[in-house]
Amino acid sequence: MIKSVNRELDEELSLKLFIVINRALEAIRKKATNDVKQYGLNLTEFGVLELLYHKGPQPIQVIGKKVLLASSSITYVIDKLEEKELIVRESCPRDRRVIHVRLTEAGEKLIRDIFPKHRRTIAEMFSSLDEDEKKEAIRLLKKIGMNVESM
């Protein structure tokens, strides 16, 4: 009987944790979306620009993996950023099957200007936690993610 009660309590707590994580993620995503929207970008476009800004030119396939997008979706995002003249595609000189993407001058200027502001917005979102709490949250969320991926 005790094991059954403990299991039910564990399941209830797990459901509550699931709901709390989802609500927190939704609030975070909404705030971050509104932040980058003021610059005429969506979160995925911002993620691509930020990746290129910090890591330099990247193959399209790598960009998709880093910003967690399917290959069909990354092509659409790259097309949109190219239309906005923020990035350009270039063939790899060693392997013409590989297409690299790099920031244009306009793209680099935009992300250089907005990234520090966005970084401050993100910091404000987590300002209710002190340094140790942030480290603990990171550790716990990674632990959850690795457990789910191994299932």
Backbone as a printed PyTorch tensor [residue, N CA C, xyz], in Angstrom:
tensor([[[  0.8130,  -1.1960,   0.0000],
         [  0.0000,   0.0000,   0.0000],
         [  0.8620,   1.2690,   0.0000]],

        [[  1.9560,   1.2790,   0.7720],
         [  2.8060,   2.4590,   0.8510],
         [  3.4450,   2.7440,  -0.4970]],

        [[  3.9040,   1.6870,  -1.2040],
         [  4.5070,   1.8950,  -2.5130],
         [  3.5040,   2.5060,  -3.4840]],

        [[  2.2590,   2.0740,  -3.4140],
         [  1.2140,   2.6040,  -4.2790],
         [  0.9730,   4.0880,  -4.0110]],

        [[  0.9380,   4.4930,  -2.7430],
         [  0.7380,   5.8940,  -2.3720],
         [  1.9320,   6.7220,  -2.8330]],

        [[  3.1440,   6.2200,  -2.6220],
         [  4.3460,   6.9330,  -3.0510],
         [  4.3770,   7.0930,  -4.5630]],

        [[  3.9570,   6.0440,  -5.2650],
         [  3.9350,   6.1100,  -6.7220],
         [  2.9130,   7.1440,  -7.1920]],

        [[  1.7500,   7.1550,  -6.5690],
         [  0.7280,   8.1420,  -6.9370],
         [  1.2100,   9.5610,  -6.6470]],

        [[  1.8450,   9.7660,  -5.5040],
         [  2.3790,  11.0890,  -5.1630],
         [  3.4540,  11.4920,  -6.1720]],

        [[  4.3260,  10.5530,  -6.5250],
         [  5.3710,  10.8300,  -7.5000],
         [  4.7640,  11.2050,  -8.8500]],

        [[  3.7310,  10.4840,  -9.2670],
         [  3.0790,  10.7860, -10.5400],
         [  2.4090,  12.1570, -10.5030]],

        [[  1.7540,  12.4850,  -9.3890],
         [  1.1180,  13.7990,  -9.2470],
         [  2.1450,  14.9260,  -9.2930]],

        [[  3.2460,  14.7380,  -8.5740],
         [  4.3140,  15.7510,  -8.5860],
         [  4.9250,  15.8910,  -9.9740]],

        [[  5.0780,  14.7730, -10.6600],
         [  5.6300,  14.8110, -12.0160],
         [  4.7020,  15.5760, -12.9570]],

        [[  3.3960,  15.3460, -12.8430],
         [  2.4370,  16.0830, -13.6650],
         [  2.4740,  17.5760, -13.3570]],

        [[  2.5410,  17.9030, -12.0740],
         [  2.6100,  19.3180, -11.6770],
         [  3.8900,  19.9560, -12.2260]],

        [[  5.0230,  19.2540, -12.1270],
         [  6.2910,  19.7600, -12.6480],
         [  6.2000,  19.9850, -14.1530]],

        [[  5.5700,  19.0540, -14.8540],
         [  5.3830,  19.1730, -16.2980],
         [  4.6080,  20.4510, -16.6290]],

        [[  3.5410,  20.6950, -15.9120],
         [  2.7180,  21.8890, -16.1440],
         [  3.4950,  23.1590, -15.8200]],

        [[  4.2020,  23.1670, -14.7010],
         [  4.9790,  24.3480, -14.3000],
         [  6.0690,  24.6490, -15.3230]],

        [[  6.7910,  23.6320, -15.7790],
         [  7.8420,  23.8330, -16.7830],
         [  7.2320,  24.3870, -18.0680]],

        [[  6.1150,  23.8180, -18.5070],
         [  5.4830,  24.2850, -19.7380],
         [  4.9970,  25.7260, -19.6280]],

        [[  4.4100,  26.0850, -18.5040],
         [  3.9340,  27.4630, -18.3280],
         [  5.1100,  28.4400, -18.2630]],

        [[  6.1580,  28.0520, -17.5770],
         [  7.3460,  28.9130, -17.5080],
         [  7.9580,  29.0750, -18.8950]],

        [[  8.0700,  27.9690, -19.6270],
         [  8.6360,  28.0280, -20.9750],
         [  7.7920,  28.9090, -21.8840]],

        [[  6.4900,  28.8080, -21.7780],
         [  5.6050,  29.6390, -22.5970],
         [  5.8000,  31.1230, -22.2770]],

        [[  5.9040,  31.4700, -21.0050],
         [  6.1240,  32.8680, -20.6120],
         [  7.4780,  33.3680, -21.1160]],

        [[  8.5060,  32.5390, -20.9910],
         [  9.8480,  32.8940, -21.4540],
         [  9.8470,  33.0810, -22.9680]],

        [[  9.2410,  32.1310, -23.6740],
         [  9.2010,  32.1890, -25.1380],
         [  8.4420,  33.4420, -25.6040]],

        [[  7.3390,  33.7600, -24.9410],
         [  6.5470,  34.9350, -25.3130],
         [  7.3620,  36.2190, -25.1350]],

        [[  8.0430,  36.3360, -24.0170],
         [  8.8670,  37.5270, -23.7490],
         [ 10.0030,  37.6310, -24.7600]],

        [[ 10.6880,  36.5280, -25.0220],
         [ 11.8060,  36.5290, -25.9790],
         [ 11.3080,  36.8270, -27.3920]],

        [[ 10.1580,  36.2810, -27.7590],
         [  9.5730,  36.5300, -29.0790],
         [  9.2500,  38.0060, -29.2500]],

        [[  8.6130,  38.5880, -28.2460],
         [  8.2810,  40.0170, -28.3100],
         [  9.5380,  40.8770, -28.3740]],

        [[ 10.5850,  40.4470, -27.7030],
         [ 11.8350,  41.2010, -27.7150],
         [ 12.4340,  41.2660, -29.1130]],

        [[ 12.5380,  40.1340, -29.7950],
         [ 13.1700,  40.1430, -31.1250],
         [ 12.2190,  40.6460, -32.2060]],

        [[ 10.9140,  40.5550, -31.9480],
         [  9.9210,  41.0220, -32.9220],
         [ 10.0820,  42.5130, -33.2160]],

        [[ 10.5040,  43.2700, -32.2160],
         [ 10.6660,  44.7130, -32.4210],
         [ 11.7530,  45.0430, -33.4480]],

        [[ 12.5770,  44.0600, -33.7930],
         [ 13.6290,  44.2510, -34.7950],
         [ 13.2600,  43.6180, -36.1370]],

        [[ 11.9990,  43.1950, -36.2620],
         [ 11.5300,  42.6050, -37.5060],
         [ 11.9670,  41.1660, -37.7040]],

        [[ 12.2530,  40.4730, -36.5980],
         [ 12.7060,  39.0820, -36.6630],
         [ 11.7990,  38.1860, -35.8390]],

        [[ 11.8150,  36.8960, -36.1560],
         [ 11.2080,  35.9300, -35.2540],
         [ 12.3520,  35.2310, -34.5020]],

        [[ 11.9950,  34.3990, -33.5230],
         [ 13.0310,  33.7670, -32.6890],
         [ 13.9930,  32.9060, -33.4960]],

        [[ 13.4850,  32.2020, -34.4890],
         [ 14.3500,  31.3450, -35.2910],
         [ 15.3220,  32.1770, -36.1160]],

        [[ 14.8330,  33.2320, -36.7310],
         [ 15.7190,  34.1110, -37.5000],
         [ 16.7890,  34.7090, -36.5880]],

        [[ 16.3690,  35.1650, -35.4150],
         [ 17.3250,  35.7140, -34.4600],
         [ 18.3650,  34.6560, -34.0870]],

        [[ 17.9070,  33.4190, -33.8500],
         [ 18.8230,  32.3320, -33.4950],
         [ 19.8650,  32.0750, -34.5650]],

        [[ 19.4560,  32.1320, -35.8250],
         [ 20.3960,  31.9330, -36.9340],
         [ 21.4030,  33.0760, -36.9710]],

        [[ 20.9190,  34.3140, -36.8660],
         [ 21.8260,  35.4660, -36.8840],
         [ 22.8060,  35.4140, -35.7120]],

        [[ 22.2900,  35.0580, -34.5480],
         [ 23.1410,  34.9870, -33.3460],
         [ 24.2040,  33.9050, -33.5010]],

        [[ 23.8380,  32.7640, -34.0520],
         [ 24.7980,  31.6800, -34.2910],
         [ 25.9020,  32.1480, -35.2430]],

        [[ 25.5180,  32.7700, -36.3390],
         [ 26.5030,  33.2380, -37.3170],
         [ 27.3810,  34.3430, -36.7400]],

        [[ 26.8060,  35.1760, -35.9030],
         [ 27.5520,  36.2620, -35.2690],
         [ 28.6330,  35.7220, -34.3430]],

        [[ 28.2790,  34.6980, -33.5670],
         [ 29.2310,  34.1620, -32.5960],
         [ 30.1410,  33.0650, -33.1510]],

        [[ 29.6880,  32.3360, -34.1680],
         [ 30.4690,  31.2000, -34.6800],
         [ 31.0220,  31.4070, -36.0850]],

        [[ 30.6250,  32.4880, -36.7530],
         [ 31.0900,  32.7160, -38.1110],
         [ 30.2880,  31.9050, -39.1150]],

        [[ 30.6820,  31.9560, -40.4030],
         [ 29.9480,  31.2290, -41.4460],
         [ 29.7900,  29.7510, -41.0950]],

        [[ 28.6140,  29.2180, -41.4240],
         [ 28.2860,  27.8290, -41.0830],
         [ 27.5930,  27.1530, -42.2600]],

        [[ 27.7900,  25.8260, -42.4200],
         [ 27.0050,  25.0810, -43.4050],
         [ 25.5260,  25.0900, -42.9830]],

        [[ 24.6410,  25.1170, -43.9740],
         [ 23.2030,  25.1560, -43.6840],
         [ 22.7900,  24.0090, -42.7690]],

        [[ 23.3260,  22.8050, -43.0010],
         [ 22.9470,  21.6460, -42.1890],
         [ 23.3030,  21.8660, -40.7200]],

        [[ 24.4460,  22.4690, -40.4660],
         [ 24.8920,  22.7290, -39.0940],
         [ 23.9660,  23.7460, -38.4330]],

        [[ 23.5800,  24.7670, -39.1840],
         [ 22.6780,  25.7870, -38.6400],
         [ 21.3750,  25.1380, -38.1890]],

        [[ 20.8160,  24.2740, -39.0320],
         [ 19.5700,  23.5920, -38.6910],
         [ 19.6680,  22.8000, -37.4080]],

        [[ 20.7750,  22.0980, -37.2240],
         [ 20.9680,  21.3040, -36.0040],
         [ 21.1390,  22.1940, -34.7840]],

        [[ 21.8880,  23.2840, -34.9320],
         [ 22.1670,  24.1630, -33.7950],
         [ 20.9280,  24.9190, -33.3230]],

        [[ 20.0580,  25.3010, -34.2550],
         [ 18.8490,  26.0390, -33.8560],
         [ 17.6250,  25.1230, -33.8140]],

        [[ 17.8650,  23.8080, -33.8720],
         [ 16.8330,  22.7780, -33.7140],
         [ 15.7100,  22.8920, -34.7380]],

        [[ 16.0980,  22.9440, -36.0070],
         [ 15.1140,  23.0250, -37.0860],
         [ 15.2920,  21.8790, -38.0640]],

        [[ 14.1690,  21.4100, -38.6130],
         [ 14.2180,  20.4010, -39.6690],
         [ 14.8270,  21.0250, -40.9210]],

        [[ 15.4250,  20.2010, -41.7810],
         [ 16.0960,  20.7300, -42.9700],
         [ 15.1270,  21.4980, -43.8610]],

        [[ 13.8700,  21.0770, -43.9410],
         [ 12.9000,  21.8030, -44.7650],
         [ 12.6130,  23.1860, -44.1880]],

        [[ 12.5870,  23.3110, -42.8870],
         [ 12.3070,  24.6030, -42.2450],
         [ 13.4980,  25.5410, -42.3010]],

        [[ 14.6980,  25.0160, -42.1900],
         [ 15.8730,  25.8880, -42.1850],
         [ 16.0260,  26.5700, -43.5410]],

        [[ 15.6820,  25.8800, -44.6230],
         [ 15.7520,  26.4930, -45.9480],
         [ 14.8250,  27.7050, -46.0210]],

        [[ 13.6350,  27.5870, -45.4700],
         [ 12.6720,  28.6920, -45.4590],
         [ 13.2320,  29.8780, -44.6690]],

        [[ 13.7930,  29.6080, -43.4970],
         [ 14.3470,  30.6700, -42.6520],
         [ 15.5210,  31.3490, -43.3540]],

        [[ 16.3930,  30.5540, -43.9570],
         [ 17.5390,  31.1080, -44.6890],
         [ 17.0440,  31.9740, -45.8460]],

        [[ 16.0280,  31.5000, -46.5610],
         [ 15.4520,  32.2920, -47.6580],
         [ 14.9600,  33.6460, -47.1480]],

        [[ 14.2480,  33.6570, -46.0330],
         [ 13.7070,  34.9020, -45.4710],
         [ 14.8260,  35.8670, -45.0610]],

        [[ 15.8600,  35.3370, -44.4120],
         [ 16.9830,  36.1940, -44.0050],
         [ 17.7450,  36.7190, -45.2120]],

        [[ 17.8050,  35.9140, -46.2610],
         [ 18.4700,  36.3480, -47.4920],
         [ 17.6500,  37.4570, -48.1590]],

        [[ 16.3230,  37.3160, -48.1640],
         [ 15.4520,  38.3600, -48.7140],
         [ 15.6330,  39.6740, -47.9600]],

        [[ 15.8670,  39.5830, -46.6510],
         [ 16.0840,  40.7830, -45.8240],
         [ 17.5150,  41.3200, -45.9600]],

        [[ 18.3210,  40.6280, -46.7780],
         [ 19.7190,  40.9850, -47.0370],
         [ 20.5810,  40.9830, -45.7750]],

        [[ 20.2710,  40.0440, -44.8720],
         [ 21.0320,  39.9100, -43.6240],
         [ 22.0700,  38.7970, -43.7030]],

        [[ 21.8790,  37.8810, -44.6470],
         [ 22.8200,  36.7690, -44.8410],
         [ 22.9990,  36.5200, -46.3320]],

        [[ 24.0660,  35.7960, -46.6690],
         [ 24.2730,  35.3220, -48.0500],
         [ 24.7210,  33.8640, -47.9840]],

        [[ 24.3870,  33.1510, -49.0400],
         [ 24.8390,  31.7630, -49.1930],
         [ 26.0780,  31.7610, -50.0840]],

        [[ 26.9950,  30.8670, -49.7520],
         [ 28.2070,  30.7300, -50.5560],
         [ 28.5400,  29.2490, -50.6830]],

        [[ 28.9360,  28.8450, -51.8800],
         [ 29.3600,  27.4570, -52.0920],
         [ 30.6980,  27.2330, -51.4060]],

        [[ 30.8540,  26.0540, -50.8410],
         [ 32.1180,  25.6780, -50.2280],
         [ 33.1140,  25.3830, -51.3540]],

        [[ 34.2920,  25.9900, -51.3060],
         [ 35.2580,  25.7640, -52.3890],
         [ 35.7540,  24.3140, -52.4510]],

        [[ 35.7640,  23.6190, -51.3130],
         [ 36.2670,  22.2410, -51.2680],
         [ 35.1910,  21.2020, -51.6000]],

        [[ 33.9200,  21.5500, -51.3780],
         [ 32.8300,  20.6050, -51.6250],
         [ 31.6140,  21.4050, -52.0750]],

        [[ 31.3690,  21.4130, -53.3630],
         [ 30.3100,  22.2590, -53.9210],
         [ 28.9140,  21.8170, -53.4870]],

        [[ 28.8010,  20.6360, -52.8800],
         [ 27.4990,  20.1960, -52.3640],
         [ 27.1430,  20.9210, -51.0780]],

        [[ 28.1500,  21.4870, -50.4220],
         [ 27.9490,  22.1550, -49.1390],
         [ 27.7810,  23.6560, -49.3740]],

        [[ 26.7270,  24.1970, -48.7830],
         [ 26.4620,  25.6350, -48.8760],
         [ 26.6660,  26.2470, -47.4990]],

        [[ 27.5380,  27.2570, -47.4520],
         [ 27.7660,  27.9970, -46.2090],
         [ 26.9000,  29.2490, -46.2070]],

        [[ 26.5710,  29.6910, -45.0220],
         [ 25.8100,  30.9240, -44.8460],
         [ 26.6550,  31.8510, -43.9900]],

        [[ 26.7080,  33.1200, -44.3840],
         [ 27.4300,  34.1010, -43.5910],
         [ 26.6010,  35.3740, -43.4950]],

        [[ 26.9030,  36.1750, -42.4830],
         [ 26.2400,  37.4570, -42.3100],
         [ 26.7170,  38.4530, -43.3630]],

        [[ 25.8150,  39.2900, -43.8240],
         [ 26.2100,  40.4360, -44.6380],
         [ 26.6340,  41.5470, -43.6730]],

        [[ 27.1240,  42.6520, -44.2020],
         [ 27.4520,  43.7920, -43.3320],
         [ 26.2190,  44.2520, -42.5750]],

        [[ 25.0770,  44.3050, -43.2740],
         [ 23.8270,  44.7310, -42.6290],
         [ 23.4170,  43.7440, -41.5300]],

        [[ 23.5840,  42.4500, -41.7990],
         [ 23.2420,  41.4290, -40.8110],
         [ 24.1350,  41.5080, -39.5910]],

        [[ 25.4240,  41.7090, -39.8350],
         [ 26.3620,  41.8230, -38.7150],
         [ 26.0760,  43.0690, -37.8790]],

        [[ 25.7800,  44.1760, -38.5330],
         [ 25.4700,  45.4040, -37.8040],
         [ 24.2040,  45.2210, -36.9620]],

        [[ 23.1770,  44.6130, -37.5670],
         [ 21.9170,  44.4140, -36.8480],
         [ 22.1270,  43.5600, -35.6030]],

        [[ 22.7470,  42.4050, -35.7540],
         [ 22.9000,  41.4990, -34.6080],
         [ 23.8690,  42.0820, -33.5720]],

        [[ 24.8780,  42.7970, -34.0250],
         [ 25.8100,  43.4450, -33.0900],
         [ 25.0810,  44.5010, -32.2590]],

        [[ 24.1310,  45.1940, -32.8780],
         [ 23.3610,  46.2200, -32.1680],
         [ 22.3240,  45.6280, -31.2200]],

        [[ 21.6400,  44.5700, -31.6580],
         [ 20.5170,  44.0700, -30.8460],
         [ 20.9020,  42.9800, -29.8550]],

        [[ 22.0010,  42.2600, -30.1040],
         [ 22.3220,  41.1550, -29.1990],
         [ 22.5320,  41.6080, -27.7520]],

        [[ 23.2740,  42.6890, -27.4900],
         [ 23.4380,  43.0990, -26.0820],
         [ 22.1060,  43.4450, -25.4020]],

        [[ 21.1900,  44.0470, -26.1500],
         [ 19.8730,  44.3710, -25.5980],
         [ 19.0940,  43.0920, -25.2870]],

        [[ 19.1550,  42.1500, -26.2080],
         [ 18.4570,  40.8750, -26.0130],
         [ 19.0490,  40.1170, -24.8210]],

        [[ 20.3490,  40.1450, -24.7220],
         [ 21.0290,  39.4890, -23.5960],
         [ 20.5520,  40.0600, -22.2590]],

        [[ 20.3930,  41.3880, -22.2000],
         [ 19.8890,  42.0280, -20.9720],
         [ 18.4430,  41.6010, -20.6910]],

        [[ 17.6380,  41.4940, -21.7400],
         [ 16.2540,  41.0470, -21.5710],
         [ 16.2160,  39.6400, -20.9910]],

        [[ 17.0640,  38.7750, -21.5110],
         [ 17.1330,  37.3970, -21.0010],
         [ 17.5670,  37.4160, -19.5330]],

        [[ 18.5550,  38.2230, -19.2100],
         [ 19.0250,  38.3240, -17.8230],
         [ 17.8920,  38.7990, -16.9050]],

        [[ 17.0990,  39.7520, -17.3820],
         [ 15.9690,  40.2400, -16.5840],
         [ 14.9480,  39.1380, -16.3330]],

        [[ 14.7400,  38.2730, -17.3310],
         [ 13.7700,  37.1820, -17.1710],
         [ 14.1620,  36.2390, -16.0320]],

        [[ 15.4600,  36.0970, -15.8210],
         [ 15.9360,  35.1630, -14.8040],
         [ 16.4740,  35.8740, -13.5650]],

        [[ 16.1540,  37.1510, -13.4240],
         [ 16.6940,  37.9480, -12.3160],
         [ 16.1370,  37.5430, -10.9500]],

        [[ 15.0620,  36.7560, -10.9330],
         [ 14.5260,  36.2990,  -9.6500],
         [ 15.3750,  35.1840,  -9.0310]],

        [[ 16.3230,  34.6590,  -9.8040],
         [ 17.2140,  33.6060,  -9.3130],
         [ 18.6040,  34.1750,  -9.0620]],

        [[ 19.2420,  33.7030,  -8.0010],
         [ 20.6340,  34.1080,  -7.7910],
         [ 21.5370,  33.1560,  -8.5920]],

        [[ 22.8290,  33.4040,  -8.5550],
         [ 23.7750,  32.6260,  -9.3530],
         [ 23.6990,  31.1270,  -9.0610]],

        [[ 23.6630,  30.7710,  -7.7880],
         [ 23.5980,  29.3500,  -7.4140],
         [ 22.2940,  28.7050,  -7.8830]],

        [[ 21.1950,  29.4400,  -7.7820],
         [ 19.9040,  28.8980,  -8.2340],
         [ 19.8940,  28.6900,  -9.7390]],

        [[ 20.5080,  29.6010, -10.4720],
         [ 20.5970,  29.4310, -11.9260],
         [ 21.4180,  28.1920, -12.2760]],

        [[ 22.5380,  28.0060, -11.6050],
         [ 23.3680,  26.8220, -11.8530],
         [ 22.6080,  25.5480, -11.5230]],

        [[ 21.8630,  25.5610, -10.4290],
         [ 21.0760,  24.3900, -10.0270],
         [ 19.9520,  24.1280, -11.0230]],

        [[ 19.2880,  25.1810, -11.4920],
         [ 18.2250,  25.0130, -12.4890],
         [ 18.8000,  24.4150, -13.7750]],

        [[ 19.9460,  24.9020, -14.2010],
         [ 20.6090,  24.3630, -15.3920],
         [ 20.9100,  22.8860, -15.2000]],

        [[ 21.4700,  22.5430, -14.0500],
         [ 21.8170,  21.1480, -13.7740],
         [ 20.5850,  20.2590, -13.7970]],

        [[ 19.5200,  20.6900, -13.1320],
         [ 18.3090,  19.8800, -13.0480],
         [ 17.6160,  19.7390, -14.4060]],

        [[ 17.5350,  20.8160, -15.1600],
         [ 16.8840,  20.7430, -16.4630],
         [ 17.6870,  19.8880, -17.4380]],

        [[ 19.0100,  19.9520, -17.3680],
         [ 19.8420,  19.0680, -18.1920],
         [ 19.5970,  17.6040, -17.8080]],

        [[ 19.5060,  17.3550, -16.5160],
         [ 19.2650,  15.9900, -16.0280],
         [ 17.9280,  15.4620, -16.5660]],

        [[ 16.8980,  16.2940, -16.5280],
         [ 15.6020,  15.9020, -17.0620],
         [ 15.7190,  15.6270, -18.5570]],

        [[ 16.3600,  16.5480, -19.2870],
         [ 16.4960,  16.3900, -20.7340],
         [ 17.2400,  15.1160, -21.1290]],

        [[ 18.3310,  14.8350, -20.4200],
         [ 19.0970,  13.6150, -20.7400],
         [ 18.2980,  12.3660, -20.4270]],

        [[ 17.5250,  12.3920, -19.3390],
         [ 16.6910,  11.2370, -19.0030],
         [ 15.6340,  11.0090, -20.0730]],

        [[ 14.9770,  12.0650, -20.5130],
         [ 13.9360,  11.9330, -21.5240],
         [ 14.5380,  11.4490, -22.8450]],

        [[ 15.6830,  11.9670, -23.2330],
         [ 16.3160,  11.5410, -24.4760],
         [ 16.7450,  10.0720, -24.4350]],

        [[ 17.0430,   9.5650, -23.2580],
         [ 17.4950,   8.1690, -23.1470],
         [ 16.3210,   7.1820, -23.0780]],

        [[ 15.1220,   7.6740, -22.9970],
         [ 13.9380,   6.7840, -22.8650],
         [ 13.6120,   6.0980, -24.1750]]])
